[in-house]
Amino acid sequence: MIGTGEIARLHAQAIQLLHWELAGGFDIDPRASQEFCCAFGGKVYESAQAVLEDPRVDTVYVCTRHNSHTELAGAALRANKNVFLEKPLALDPKEAEELRRIYDCHPAAFAVGYNMRVAPAVRSYCALLRRFEVQVQSFKASMTGPPFMDGWASDAIQGGGVLVCQGSHMFDLIGYVLGSPVAAVCAQTWHQGLDKTREPNAAALLVRLVNGARGTLLMHDRGTPAFHADAEGRMVSLTAYSPQGTFEMDAYGKVRWGTQDGFFEMNPAKDAGQCVRWGYAAQAREFAQLMQTGKSCLCTMQQGQKIVDVVQAAKRSAGTGMWEPVLHREE
């Protein structure tokens, strides 16, 4: 593990379920890496380079602040390691393109950590859409987390604010679940209870998908922890409207749907802990499958690069107030 904070701990819990050997971790805060290794095992590395130079290490998880993602992931690829990179892939398209070039020269198992793809509720929701052969005409989505952007996440260099922190998550989720990537966005951002010297922590967007479906997306970090991050999960929601019915999910909680036959709901991960409910356990299994077979449903390098392009389009739109198209990339 390079970066041993909160997210790394969730990954470590998931890794323990696979019975992998955790070699150890490095963090720029020595106390964080020491506490991490005391909790999960392995050695405390003195630097990120020491992790990459260890011949025992075949796989590296990069769980650092956003501005170091491409540098560390690129170095890990050059060191011939498998790489699990926490989202986002990069902070701008130029960085993403450079990392893509390194990956093309040093191919390995590589995934970007959009964990919601494999959360139990999301998997159940996707199965439901397939079962009813849903043809989505419109949608609404939101991500309302507890306050977290008062620190580095809203720093222009290290974090990027709402469009990077929450936007990249939601753009990936919407495209993955509804089966069509984002084609264009119209965005407005603002500061909600946050100093205006920081990057905005709130955004409202109109979103158009390649298949023509249109929807709305609201994001901010001023939710109440007891409500938006409770055990049933109300942090992330997505509702799809179609001729087949209305289908709604809390990404970390319940799935609800209404058709001509009535209203139904289920909670696929009821009573499960955060590691399972938020998809980290399934994410680790998918990454193991990727290393073994070369295939998984996790976000690929190419898909991660497209999400960077969507975020960039949203940033442009927040400045112009106009619809902005997303750069088209071939797989």
Secondary structure, 3 states (H helix, E strand, C coil): CECCCHHHHHHHHHHHHHCCCCCEEECCCHHHHHHHHHHHCCEECCCHHHHHHCCCCCEEEECCCHHHHHHHHHHHHHCCCEEEEECCCCCCHHHHHHHHHHHHHCCCCEEEECHHHHCHHHHHHHHHHHHCCCCCCEEEEEEECCCCCCCHHHCCCCCCCHHHHCHHHHHHHHHHHHCCCEEEEEEEEECCCCCCCCCCCEEEEEEEECCCCEEEEEEECCCCHHHHCCCCCCCEEEEEEECCEEEEEECCCCEEEEECCEEEEECCCCCCCHHHHCCHHHHHHHHHHHHHHCCCCCECHHHHHHHHHHHHHHHHHHHHCCCEECCCCCC
